[in-house]
Amino acid sequence: MREHARGNVVVGLLIDTDGSVQPDEVIGCDAPPAILVADAVRQWRYAPARLGNEPVMVFMTAHLSFQLDGR
C-alpha cells in the first residue's frame, strides 16, 4: 500500500446455486495482491442463475482494476 500499487486482475468466478461466489482462479494479474482480490470477491453475492425454475451454478470472469491508496 505504501507504494500506492495499482493494477488489473482477471479472476474466474463460480457462482453457486445460492448466489455465493467461489473464486475459482486468478486468470491474469499485473500486480502482486491477487490474493486480496480473491478474498474480496468471496464477499460478493449474486441472484443465482436459473435454468427453467431451478437455480444452477455458472462460471464467469470478472475484470477488476484496483488502486491501493495507503490509508
mmCIF file of the N, C-alpha and C atoms, coordinates in Angstrom:
data_MODEL
# 
_entry.id   MODEL 
# 
loop_
_atom_site.group_PDB 
_atom_site.id 
_atom_site.type_symbol 
_atom_site.label_atom_id 
_atom_site.label_alt_id 
_atom_site.label_comp_id 
_atom_site.label_asym_id 
_atom_site.label_entity_id 
_atom_site.label_seq_id 
_atom_site.pdbx_PDB_ins_code 
_atom_site.Cartn_x 
_atom_site.Cartn_y 
_atom_site.Cartn_z 
_atom_site.occupancy 
_atom_site.B_iso_or_equiv 
_atom_site.pdbx_formal_charge 
_atom_site.auth_seq_id 
_atom_site.auth_comp_id 
_atom_site.auth_asym_id 
_atom_site.auth_atom_id 
_atom_site.pdbx_PDB_model_num 
ATOM 1   N N  . MET A 1 1  ? 0.813   -1.192  0.000   1.00 0.00 ? 1  MET A N  1 
ATOM 2   C CA . MET A 1 1  ? 0.000   0.000   0.000   1.00 0.00 ? 1  MET A CA 1 
ATOM 3   C C  . MET A 1 1  ? 0.857   1.256   0.000   1.00 0.00 ? 1  MET A C  1 
ATOM 4   N N  . ARG A 1 2  ? 2.019   1.177   0.636   1.00 0.00 ? 2  ARG A N  1 
ATOM 5   C CA . ARG A 1 2  ? 2.868   2.368   0.692   1.00 0.00 ? 2  ARG A CA 1 
ATOM 6   C C  . ARG A 1 2  ? 3.265   2.844   -0.689  1.00 0.00 ? 2  ARG A C  1 
ATOM 7   N N  . GLU A 1 3  ? 3.377   1.918   -1.642  1.00 0.00 ? 3  GLU A N  1 
ATOM 8   C CA . GLU A 1 3  ? 3.758   2.284   -2.999  1.00 0.00 ? 3  GLU A CA 1 
ATOM 9   C C  . GLU A 1 3  ? 2.557   2.700   -3.838  1.00 0.00 ? 3  GLU A C  1 
ATOM 10  N N  . HIS A 1 4  ? 1.370   2.744   -3.236  1.00 0.00 ? 4  HIS A N  1 
ATOM 11  C CA . HIS A 1 4  ? 0.139   3.073   -3.954  1.00 0.00 ? 4  HIS A CA 1 
ATOM 12  C C  . HIS A 1 4  ? -0.022  2.171   -5.174  1.00 0.00 ? 4  HIS A C  1 
ATOM 13  N N  . ALA A 1 5  ? 0.110   0.873   -4.939  1.00 0.00 ? 5  ALA A N  1 
ATOM 14  C CA . ALA A 1 5  ? 0.035   -0.104  -6.032  1.00 0.00 ? 5  ALA A CA 1 
ATOM 15  C C  . ALA A 1 5  ? -1.302  -0.004  -6.753  1.00 0.00 ? 5  ALA A C  1 
ATOM 16  N N  . ARG A 1 6  ? -1.239  -0.215  -8.036  1.00 0.00 ? 6  ARG A N  1 
ATOM 17  C CA . ARG A 1 6  ? -2.449  -0.274  -8.846  1.00 0.00 ? 6  ARG A CA 1 
ATOM 18  C C  . ARG A 1 6  ? -2.256  -1.348  -9.882  1.00 0.00 ? 6  ARG A C  1 
ATOM 19  N N  . GLY A 1 7  ? -3.350  -1.865  -10.371 1.00 0.00 ? 7  GLY A N  1 
ATOM 20  C CA . GLY A 1 7  ? -3.227  -2.899  -11.378 1.00 0.00 ? 7  GLY A CA 1 
ATOM 21  C C  . GLY A 1 7  ? -4.569  -3.438  -11.809 1.00 0.00 ? 7  GLY A C  1 
ATOM 22  N N  . ASN A 1 8  ? -4.512  -4.491  -12.573 1.00 0.00 ? 8  ASN A N  1 
ATOM 23  C CA . ASN A 1 8  ? -5.689  -5.151  -13.105 1.00 0.00 ? 8  ASN A CA 1 
ATOM 24  C C  . ASN A 1 8  ? -5.605  -6.635  -12.806 1.00 0.00 ? 8  ASN A C  1 
ATOM 25  N N  . VAL A 1 9  ? -6.753  -7.212  -12.515 1.00 0.00 ? 9  VAL A N  1 
ATOM 26  C CA . VAL A 1 9  ? -6.833  -8.638  -12.222 1.00 0.00 ? 9  VAL A CA 1 
ATOM 27  C C  . VAL A 1 9  ? -8.019  -9.202  -12.990 1.00 0.00 ? 9  VAL A C  1 
ATOM 28  N N  . VAL A 1 10 ? -7.845  -10.363 -13.591 1.00 0.00 ? 10 VAL A N  1 
ATOM 29  C CA . VAL A 1 10 ? -8.943  -11.106 -14.184 1.00 0.00 ? 10 VAL A CA 1 
ATOM 30  C C  . VAL A 1 10 ? -9.074  -12.386 -13.361 1.00 0.00 ? 10 VAL A C  1 
ATOM 31  N N  . VAL A 1 11 ? -10.266 -12.592 -12.809 1.00 0.00 ? 11 VAL A N  1 
ATOM 32  C CA . VAL A 1 11 ? -10.467 -13.744 -11.941 1.00 0.00 ? 11 VAL A CA 1 
ATOM 33  C C  . VAL A 1 11 ? -11.674 -14.542 -12.431 1.00 0.00 ? 11 VAL A C  1 
ATOM 34  N N  . GLY A 1 12 ? -11.525 -15.858 -12.427 1.00 0.00 ? 12 GLY A N  1 
ATOM 35  C CA . GLY A 1 12 ? -12.645 -16.739 -12.757 1.00 0.00 ? 12 GLY A CA 1 
ATOM 36  C C  . GLY A 1 12 ? -13.482 -16.953 -11.514 1.00 0.00 ? 12 GLY A C  1 
ATOM 37  N N  . LEU A 1 13 ? -14.797 -16.859 -11.651 1.00 0.00 ? 13 LEU A N  1 
ATOM 38  C CA . LEU A 1 13 ? -15.701 -16.986 -10.515 1.00 0.00 ? 13 LEU A CA 1 
ATOM 39  C C  . LEU A 1 13 ? -16.714 -18.090 -10.762 1.00 0.00 ? 13 LEU A C  1 
ATOM 40  N N  . LEU A 1 14 ? -16.955 -18.879 -9.751  1.00 0.00 ? 14 LEU A N  1 
ATOM 41  C CA . LEU A 1 14 ? -18.013 -19.871 -9.792  1.00 0.00 ? 14 LEU A CA 1 
ATOM 42  C C  . LEU A 1 14 ? -19.141 -19.338 -8.925  1.00 0.00 ? 14 LEU A C  1 
ATOM 43  N N  . ILE A 1 15 ? -20.296 -19.058 -9.534  1.00 0.00 ? 15 ILE A N  1 
ATOM 44  C CA . ILE A 1 15 ? -21.452 -18.573 -8.797  1.00 0.00 ? 15 ILE A CA 1 
ATOM 45  C C  . ILE A 1 15 ? -22.297 -19.793 -8.450  1.00 0.00 ? 15 ILE A C  1 
ATOM 46  N N  . ASP A 1 16 ? -22.452 -20.049 -7.163  1.00 0.00 ? 16 ASP A N  1 
ATOM 47  C CA . ASP A 1 16 ? -23.160 -21.242 -6.695  1.00 0.00 ? 16 ASP A CA 1 
ATOM 48  C C  . ASP A 1 16 ? -24.669 -21.056 -6.798  1.00 0.00 ? 16 ASP A C  1 
ATOM 49  N N  . THR A 1 17 ? -25.409 -22.120 -6.554  1.00 0.00 ? 17 THR A N  1 
ATOM 50  C CA . THR A 1 17 ? -26.862 -22.077 -6.664  1.00 0.00 ? 17 THR A CA 1 
ATOM 51  C C  . THR A 1 17 ? -27.513 -21.190 -5.607  1.00 0.00 ? 17 THR A C  1 
ATOM 52  N N  . ASP A 1 18 ? -26.776 -20.832 -4.565  1.00 0.00 ? 18 ASP A N  1 
ATOM 53  C CA . ASP A 1 18 ? -27.319 -19.915 -3.551  1.00 0.00 ? 18 ASP A CA 1 
ATOM 54  C C  . ASP A 1 18 ? -26.855 -18.474 -3.783  1.00 0.00 ? 18 ASP A C  1 
ATOM 55  N N  . GLY A 1 19 ? -26.118 -18.221 -4.870  1.00 0.00 ? 19 GLY A N  1 
ATOM 56  C CA . GLY A 1 19 ? -25.642 -16.882 -5.193  1.00 0.00 ? 19 GLY A CA 1 
ATOM 57  C C  . GLY A 1 19 ? -24.294 -16.546 -4.596  1.00 0.00 ? 19 GLY A C  1 
ATOM 58  N N  . SER A 1 20 ? -23.721 -17.450 -3.811  1.00 0.00 ? 20 SER A N  1 
ATOM 59  C CA . SER A 1 20 ? -22.399 -17.189 -3.242  1.00 0.00 ? 20 SER A CA 1 
ATOM 60  C C  . SER A 1 20 ? -21.331 -17.337 -4.317  1.00 0.00 ? 20 SER A C  1 
ATOM 61  N N  . VAL A 1 21 ? -20.210 -16.681 -4.100  1.00 0.00 ? 21 VAL A N  1 
ATOM 62  C CA . VAL A 1 21 ? -19.128 -16.646 -5.087  1.00 0.00 ? 21 VAL A CA 1 
ATOM 63  C C  . VAL A 1 21 ? -17.935 -17.423 -4.562  1.00 0.00 ? 21 VAL A C  1 
ATOM 64  N N  . GLN A 1 22 ? -17.406 -18.287 -5.417  1.00 0.00 ? 22 GLN A N  1 
ATOM 65  C CA . GLN A 1 22 ? -16.179 -19.010 -5.120  1.00 0.00 ? 22 GLN A CA 1 
ATOM 66  C C  . GLN A 1 22 ? -15.141 -18.585 -6.148  1.00 0.00 ? 22 GLN A C  1 
ATOM 67  N N  . PRO A 1 23 ? -14.095 -17.844 -5.706  1.00 0.00 ? 23 PRO A N  1 
ATOM 68  C CA . PRO A 1 23 ? -13.053 -17.513 -6.681  1.00 0.00 ? 23 PRO A CA 1 
ATOM 69  C C  . PRO A 1 23 ? -12.407 -18.808 -7.153  1.00 0.00 ? 23 PRO A C  1 
ATOM 70  N N  . ASP A 1 24 ? -12.487 -19.064 -8.433  1.00 0.00 ? 24 ASP A N  1 
ATOM 71  C CA . ASP A 1 24 ? -12.003 -20.316 -8.982  1.00 0.00 ? 24 ASP A CA 1 
ATOM 72  C C  . ASP A 1 24 ? -10.515 -20.238 -9.301  1.00 0.00 ? 24 ASP A C  1 
ATOM 73  N N  . GLU A 1 25 ? -10.118 -19.160 -9.952  1.00 0.00 ? 25 GLU A N  1 
ATOM 74  C CA . GLU A 1 25 ? -8.712  -18.994 -10.272 1.00 0.00 ? 25 GLU A CA 1 
ATOM 75  C C  . GLU A 1 25 ? -8.438  -17.555 -10.700 1.00 0.00 ? 25 GLU A C  1 
ATOM 76  N N  . VAL A 1 26 ? -7.245  -17.107 -10.423 1.00 0.00 ? 26 VAL A N  1 
ATOM 77  C CA . VAL A 1 26 ? -6.801  -15.823 -10.953 1.00 0.00 ? 26 VAL A CA 1 
ATOM 78  C C  . VAL A 1 26 ? -6.260  -16.114 -12.339 1.00 0.00 ? 26 VAL A C  1 
ATOM 79  N N  . ILE A 1 27 ? -6.897  -15.543 -13.343 1.00 0.00 ? 27 ILE A N  1 
ATOM 80  C CA . ILE A 1 27 ? -6.541  -15.819 -14.728 1.00 0.00 ? 27 ILE A CA 1 
ATOM 81  C C  . ILE A 1 27 ? -5.393  -14.926 -15.171 1.00 0.00 ? 27 ILE A C  1 
ATOM 82  N N  . GLY A 1 28 ? -5.403  -13.693 -14.725 1.00 0.00 ? 28 GLY A N  1 
ATOM 83  C CA . GLY A 1 28 ? -4.344  -12.767 -15.091 1.00 0.00 ? 28 GLY A CA 1 
ATOM 84  C C  . GLY A 1 28 ? -4.227  -11.678 -14.051 1.00 0.00 ? 28 GLY A C  1 
ATOM 85  N N  . CYS A 1 29 ? -3.016  -11.254 -13.792 1.00 0.00 ? 29 CYS A N  1 
ATOM 86  C CA . CYS A 1 29 ? -2.798  -10.225 -12.782 1.00 0.00 ? 29 CYS A CA 1 
ATOM 87  C C  . CYS A 1 29 ? -1.499  -9.510  -13.110 1.00 0.00 ? 29 CYS A C  1 
ATOM 88  N N  . ASP A 1 30 ? -1.555  -8.176  -13.137 1.00 0.00 ? 30 ASP A N  1 
ATOM 89  C CA . ASP A 1 30 ? -0.323  -7.439  -13.401 1.00 0.00 ? 30 ASP A CA 1 
ATOM 90  C C  . ASP A 1 30 ? 0.223   -6.774  -12.136 1.00 0.00 ? 30 ASP A C  1 
ATOM 91  N N  . ALA A 1 31 ? -0.240  -7.238  -10.970 1.00 0.00 ? 31 ALA A N  1 
ATOM 92  C CA . ALA A 1 31 ? 0.256   -6.709  -9.699  1.00 0.00 ? 31 ALA A CA 1 
ATOM 93  C C  . ALA A 1 31 ? 0.174   -7.810  -8.646  1.00 0.00 ? 31 ALA A C  1 
ATOM 94  N N  . PRO A 1 32 ? 0.989   -7.744  -7.583  1.00 0.00 ? 32 PRO A N  1 
ATOM 95  C CA . PRO A 1 32 ? 1.084   -8.837  -6.620  1.00 0.00 ? 32 PRO A CA 1 
ATOM 96  C C  . PRO A 1 32 ? -0.135  -9.147  -5.757  1.00 0.00 ? 32 PRO A C  1 
ATOM 97  N N  . PRO A 1 33 ? -1.016  -8.210  -5.392  1.00 0.00 ? 33 PRO A N  1 
ATOM 98  C CA . PRO A 1 33 ? -2.010  -8.566  -4.379  1.00 0.00 ? 33 PRO A CA 1 
ATOM 99  C C  . PRO A 1 33 ? -3.229  -9.323  -4.900  1.00 0.00 ? 33 PRO A C  1 
ATOM 100 N N  . ALA A 1 34 ? -3.042  -10.303 -5.778  1.00 0.00 ? 34 ALA A N  1 
ATOM 101 C CA . ALA A 1 34 ? -4.169  -11.073 -6.296  1.00 0.00 ? 34 ALA A CA 1 
ATOM 102 C C  . ALA A 1 34 ? -4.928  -11.781 -5.191  1.00 0.00 ? 34 ALA A C  1 
ATOM 103 N N  . ILE A 1 35 ? -4.248  -12.180 -4.128  1.00 0.00 ? 35 ILE A N  1 
ATOM 104 C CA . ILE A 1 35 ? -4.917  -12.853 -3.012  1.00 0.00 ? 35 ILE A CA 1 
ATOM 105 C C  . ILE A 1 35 ? -5.950  -11.937 -2.366  1.00 0.00 ? 35 ILE A C  1 
ATOM 106 N N  . LEU A 1 36 ? -5.697  -10.639 -2.367  1.00 0.00 ? 36 LEU A N  1 
ATOM 107 C CA . LEU A 1 36 ? -6.661  -9.688  -1.817  1.00 0.00 ? 36 LEU A CA 1 
ATOM 108 C C  . LEU A 1 36 ? -7.928  -9.670  -2.654  1.00 0.00 ? 36 LEU A C  1 
ATOM 109 N N  . VAL A 1 37 ? -7.783  -9.813  -3.949  1.00 0.00 ? 37 VAL A N  1 
ATOM 110 C CA . VAL A 1 37 ? -8.947  -9.840  -4.834  1.00 0.00 ? 37 VAL A CA 1 
ATOM 111 C C  . VAL A 1 37 ? -9.789  -11.075 -4.537  1.00 0.00 ? 37 VAL A C  1 
ATOM 112 N N  . ALA A 1 38 ? -9.155  -12.222 -4.389  1.00 0.00 ? 38 ALA A N  1 
ATOM 113 C CA . ALA A 1 38 ? -9.888  -13.454 -4.089  1.00 0.00 ? 38 ALA A CA 1 
ATOM 114 C C  . ALA A 1 38 ? -10.661 -13.310 -2.785  1.00 0.00 ? 38 ALA A C  1 
ATOM 115 N N  . ASP A 1 39 ? -10.046 -12.724 -1.773  1.00 0.00 ? 39 ASP A N  1 
ATOM 116 C CA . ASP A 1 39 ? -10.734 -12.506 -0.501  1.00 0.00 ? 39 ASP A CA 1 
ATOM 117 C C  . ASP A 1 39 ? -11.917 -11.570 -0.661  1.00 0.00 ? 39 ASP A C  1 
ATOM 118 N N  . ALA A 1 40 ? -11.759 -10.551 -1.483  1.00 0.00 ? 40 ALA A N  1 
ATOM 119 C CA . ALA A 1 40 ? -12.838 -9.574  -1.677  1.00 0.00 ? 40 ALA A CA 1 
ATOM 120 C C  . ALA A 1 40 ? -14.023 -10.193 -2.412  1.00 0.00 ? 40 ALA A C  1 
ATOM 121 N N  . VAL A 1 41 ? -13.772 -10.943 -3.486  1.00 0.00 ? 41 VAL A N  1 
ATOM 122 C CA . VAL A 1 41 ? -14.891 -11.468 -4.265  1.00 0.00 ? 41 VAL A CA 1 
ATOM 123 C C  . VAL A 1 41 ? -15.670 -12.551 -3.529  1.00 0.00 ? 41 VAL A C  1 
ATOM 124 N N  . ARG A 1 42 ? -15.061 -13.174 -2.542  1.00 0.00 ? 42 ARG A N  1 
ATOM 125 C CA . ARG A 1 42 ? -15.804 -14.145 -1.719  1.00 0.00 ? 42 ARG A CA 1 
ATOM 126 C C  . ARG A 1 42 ? -16.960 -13.475 -0.977  1.00 0.00 ? 42 ARG A C  1 
ATOM 127 N N  . GLN A 1 43 ? -16.899 -12.175 -0.807  1.00 0.00 ? 43 GLN A N  1 
ATOM 128 C CA . GLN A 1 43 ? -17.950 -11.437 -0.099  1.00 0.00 ? 43 GLN A CA 1 
ATOM 129 C C  . GLN A 1 43 ? -19.095 -11.044 -1.030  1.00 0.00 ? 43 GLN A C  1 
ATOM 130 N N  . TRP A 1 44 ? -18.912 -11.146 -2.330  1.00 0.00 ? 44 TRP A N  1 
ATOM 131 C CA . TRP A 1 44 ? -19.954 -10.775 -3.282  1.00 0.00 ? 44 TRP A CA 1 
ATOM 132 C C  . TRP A 1 44 ? -21.093 -11.776 -3.232  1.00 0.00 ? 44 TRP A C  1 
ATOM 133 N N  . ARG A 1 45 ? -22.299 -11.327 -3.564  1.00 0.00 ? 45 ARG A N  1 
ATOM 134 C CA . ARG A 1 45 ? -23.467 -12.192 -3.670  1.00 0.00 ? 45 ARG A CA 1 
ATOM 135 C C  . ARG A 1 45 ? -24.229 -11.822 -4.935  1.00 0.00 ? 45 ARG A C  1 
ATOM 136 N N  . TYR A 1 46 ? -24.695 -12.833 -5.619  1.00 0.00 ? 46 TYR A N  1 
ATOM 137 C CA . TYR A 1 46 ? -25.481 -12.656 -6.833  1.00 0.00 ? 46 TYR A CA 1 
ATOM 138 C C  . TYR A 1 46 ? -26.821 -13.352 -6.663  1.00 0.00 ? 46 TYR A C  1 
ATOM 139 N N  . ALA A 1 47 ? -27.804 -12.928 -7.436  1.00 0.00 ? 47 ALA A N  1 
ATOM 140 C CA . ALA A 1 47 ? -29.016 -13.732 -7.578  1.00 0.00 ? 47 ALA A CA 1 
ATOM 141 C C  . ALA A 1 47 ? -28.590 -14.942 -8.404  1.00 0.00 ? 47 ALA A C  1 
ATOM 142 N N  . PRO A 1 48 ? -28.930 -16.144 -7.977  1.00 0.00 ? 48 PRO A N  1 
ATOM 143 C CA . PRO A 1 48 ? -28.466 -17.315 -8.718  1.00 0.00 ? 48 PRO A CA 1 
ATOM 144 C C  . PRO A 1 48 ? -29.027 -17.352 -10.141 1.00 0.00 ? 48 PRO A C  1 
ATOM 145 N N  . ALA A 1 49 ? -28.229 -17.868 -11.060 1.00 0.00 ? 49 ALA A N  1 
ATOM 146 C CA . ALA A 1 49 ? -28.701 -18.100 -12.420 1.00 0.00 ? 49 ALA A CA 1 
ATOM 147 C C  . ALA A 1 49 ? -29.738 -19.217 -12.363 1.00 0.00 ? 49 ALA A C  1 
ATOM 148 N N  . ARG A 1 50 ? -30.641 -19.203 -13.306 1.00 0.00 ? 50 ARG A N  1 
ATOM 149 C CA . ARG A 1 50 ? -31.699 -20.223 -13.322 1.00 0.00 ? 50 ARG A CA 1 
ATOM 150 C C  . ARG A 1 50 ? -31.799 -20.858 -14.697 1.00 0.00 ? 50 ARG A C  1 
ATOM 151 N N  . LEU A 1 51 ? -32.088 -22.116 -14.680 1.00 0.00 ? 51 LEU A N  1 
ATOM 152 C CA . LEU A 1 51 ? -32.414 -22.868 -15.886 1.00 0.00 ? 51 LEU A CA 1 
ATOM 153 C C  . LEU A 1 51 ? -33.828 -23.372 -15.658 1.00 0.00 ? 51 LEU A C  1 
ATOM 154 N N  . GLY A 1 52 ? -34.780 -22.755 -16.343 1.00 0.00 ? 52 GLY A N  1 
ATOM 155 C CA . GLY A 1 52 ? -36.184 -23.008 -16.008 1.00 0.00 ? 52 GLY A CA 1 
ATOM 156 C C  . GLY A 1 52 ? -36.436 -22.380 -14.641 1.00 0.00 ? 52 GLY A C  1 
ATOM 157 N N  . ASN A 1 53 ? -36.943 -23.161 -13.717 1.00 0.00 ? 53 ASN A N  1 
ATOM 158 C CA . ASN A 1 53 ? -37.182 -22.663 -12.354 1.00 0.00 ? 53 ASN A CA 1 
ATOM 159 C C  . ASN A 1 53 ? -36.098 -23.077 -11.373 1.00 0.00 ? 53 ASN A C  1 
ATOM 160 N N  . GLU A 1 54 ? -35.106 -23.806 -11.837 1.00 0.00 ? 54 GLU A N  1 
ATOM 161 C CA . GLU A 1 54 ? -34.072 -24.340 -10.954 1.00 0.00 ? 54 GLU A CA 1 
ATOM 162 C C  . GLU A 1 54 ? -32.819 -23.466 -10.944 1.00 0.00 ? 54 GLU A C  1 
ATOM 163 N N  . PRO A 1 55 ? -32.294 -23.142 -9.750  1.00 0.00 ? 55 PRO A N  1 
ATOM 164 C CA . PRO A 1 55 ? -31.010 -22.430 -9.709  1.00 0.00 ? 55 PRO A CA 1 
ATOM 165 C C  . PRO A 1 55 ? -29.881 -23.354 -10.183 1.00 0.00 ? 55 PRO A C  1 
ATOM 166 N N  . VAL A 1 56 ? -28.927 -22.780 -10.919 1.00 0.00 ? 56 VAL A N  1 
ATOM 167 C CA . VAL A 1 56 ? -27.798 -23.552 -11.432 1.00 0.00 ? 56 VAL A CA 1 
ATOM 168 C C  . VAL A 1 56 ? -26.494 -22.809 -11.152 1.00 0.00 ? 56 VAL A C  1 
ATOM 169 N N  . MET A 1 57 ? -25.407 -23.561 -11.100 1.00 0.00 ? 57 MET A N  1 
ATOM 170 C CA . MET A 1 57 ? -24.081 -22.963 -10.946 1.00 0.00 ? 57 MET A CA 1 
ATOM 171 C C  . MET A 1 57 ? -23.624 -22.438 -12.297 1.00 0.00 ? 57 MET A C  1 
ATOM 172 N N  . VAL A 1 58 ? -22.925 -21.301 -12.285 1.00 0.00 ? 58 VAL A N  1 
ATOM 173 C CA . VAL A 1 58 ? -22.376 -20.747 -13.518 1.00 0.00 ? 58 VAL A CA 1 
ATOM 174 C C  . VAL A 1 58 ? -20.944 -20.286 -13.265 1.00 0.00 ? 58 VAL A C  1 
ATOM 175 N N  . PHE A 1 59 ? -20.172 -20.244 -14.345 1.00 0.00 ? 59 PHE A N  1 
ATOM 176 C CA . PHE A 1 59 ? -18.807 -19.731 -14.288 1.00 0.00 ? 59 PHE A CA 1 
ATOM 177 C C  . PHE A 1 59 ? -18.784 -18.422 -15.054 1.00 0.00 ? 59 PHE A C  1 
ATOM 178 N N  . MET A 1 60 ? -18.111 -17.424 -14.515 1.00 0.00 ? 60 MET A N  1 
ATOM 179 C CA . MET A 1 60 ? -17.959 -16.150 -15.202 1.00 0.00 ? 60 MET A CA 1 
ATOM 180 C C  . MET A 1 60 ? -16.579 -15.598 -14.920 1.00 0.00 ? 60 MET A C  1 
ATOM 181 N N  . THR A 1 61 ? -16.178 -14.630 -15.692 1.00 0.00 ? 61 THR A N  1 
ATOM 182 C CA . THR A 1 61 ? -14.926 -13.943 -15.403 1.00 0.00 ? 61 THR A CA 1 
ATOM 183 C C  . THR A 1 61 ? -15.239 -12.504 -15.015 1.00 0.00 ? 61 THR A C  1 
ATOM 184 N N  . ALA A 1 62 ? -14.442 -11.981 -14.110 1.00 0.00 ? 62 ALA A N  1 
ATOM 185 C CA . ALA A 1 62 ? -14.567 -10.586 -13.679 1.00 0.00 ? 62 ALA A CA 1 
ATOM 186 C C  . ALA A 1 62 ? -13.241 -9.896  -13.959 1.00 0.00 ? 62 ALA A C  1 
ATOM 187 N N  . HIS A 1 63 ? -13.309 -8.738  -14.562 1.00 0.00 ? 63 HIS A N  1 
ATOM 188 C CA . HIS A 1 63 ? -12.131 -7.918  -14.852 1.00 0.00 ? 63 HIS A CA 1 
ATOM 189 C C  . HIS A 1 63 ? -12.148 -6.767  -13.853 1.00 0.00 ? 63 HIS A C  1 
ATOM 190 N N  . LEU A 1 64 ? -11.160 -6.724  -12.986 1.00 0.00 ? 64 LEU A N  1 
ATOM 191 C CA . LEU A 1 64 ? -11.127 -5.751  -11.898 1.00 0.00 ? 64 LEU A CA 1 
ATOM 192 C C  . LEU A 1 64 ? -9.899  -4.861  -11.997 1.00 0.00 ? 64 LEU A C  1 
ATOM 193 N N  . SER A 1 65 ? -10.092 -3.591  -11.703 1.00 0.00 ? 65 SER A N  1 
ATOM 194 C CA . SER A 1 65 ? -8.983  -2.653  -11.582 1.00 0.00 ? 65 SER A CA 1 
ATOM 195 C C  . SER A 1 65 ? -8.945  -2.180  -10.140 1.00 0.00 ? 65 SER A C  1 
ATOM 196 N N  . PHE A 1 66 ? -7.755  -1.951  -9.620  1.00 0.00 ? 66 PHE A N  1 
ATOM 197 C CA . PHE A 1 66 ? -7.649  -1.521  -8.235  1.00 0.00 ? 66 PHE A CA 1 
ATOM 198 C C  . PHE A 1 66 ? -6.509  -0.527  -8.072  1.00 0.00 ? 66 PHE A C  1 
ATOM 199 N N  . GLN A 1 67 ? -6.606  0.218   -6.984  1.00 0.00 ? 67 GLN A N  1 
ATOM 200 C CA . GLN A 1 67 ? -5.523  1.111   -6.569  1.00 0.00 ? 67 GLN A CA 1 
ATOM 201 C C  . GLN A 1 67 ? -5.511  1.121   -5.050  1.00 0.00 ? 67 GLN A C  1 
ATOM 202 N N  . LEU A 1 68 ? -4.378  0.792   -4.463  1.00 0.00 ? 68 LEU A N  1 
ATOM 203 C CA . LEU A 1 68 ? -4.218  0.832   -3.014  1.00 0.00 ? 68 LEU A CA 1 
ATOM 204 C C  . LEU A 1 68 ? -3.676  2.212   -2.656  1.00 0.00 ? 68 LEU A C  1 
ATOM 205 N N  . ASP A 1 69 ? -4.414  2.921   -1.813  1.00 0.00 ? 69 ASP A N  1 
ATOM 206 C CA . ASP A 1 69 ? -4.038  4.315   -1.564  1.00 0.00 ? 69 ASP A CA 1 
ATOM 207 C C  . ASP A 1 69 ? -3.232  4.536   -0.280  1.00 0.00 ? 69 ASP A C  1 
ATOM 208 N N  . GLY A 1 70 ? -2.985  3.497   0.499   1.00 0.00 ? 70 GLY A N  1 
ATOM 209 C CA . GLY A 1 70 ? -2.115  3.643   1.668   1.00 0.00 ? 70 GLY A CA 1 
ATOM 210 C C  . GLY A 1 70 ? -2.773  4.225   2.893   1.00 0.00 ? 70 GLY A C  1 
ATOM 211 N N  . ARG A 1 71 ? -4.067  4.426   2.870   1.00 0.00 ? 71 ARG A N  1 
ATOM 212 C CA . ARG A 1 71 ? -4.745  4.952   4.055   1.00 0.00 ? 71 ARG A CA 1 
ATOM 213 C C  . ARG A 1 71 ? -4.989  3.888   5.074   1.00 0.00 ? 71 ARG A C  1 
# 
